[in-house]
Amino acid sequence: MSIKINKNRCPQNHPCPAIRFCPTGALTQKGFSAPEVDNSKCIDCGRCLRVCAFGVFSKN
């Protein structure tokens, strides 16, 4: 599995709160743009799915 990011659902005007909950550092964000996921680091723990109030993250 891998985490998919729906950039259309992300408000992109604040620091992504899910980044600090990612245990492997797979999530990154440049400025206030939509977050990006490095699937080679992602362990599919699902923390980002639970933390994001906008439903930006989903599992493939």
C-alpha positions, 0 to 999 in steps of 0.5 A: 500500500501507499499513501495518496495525497489529494492536493485539492482537499488541502487548504495549503495555507498552514503548516501541515499538522500530519507531518509532526505525527509521521514516525518515519519522516515520510511527509514533507512540506515546502512553505505552505504548499500541499504536503508530499509523501516519500513512499520509500519511507512510509510504513502505512501506519495511517497516522496522517489519515487520522490527524488530517481534518480535511481528508487529504490523505488516503491509502491506495 
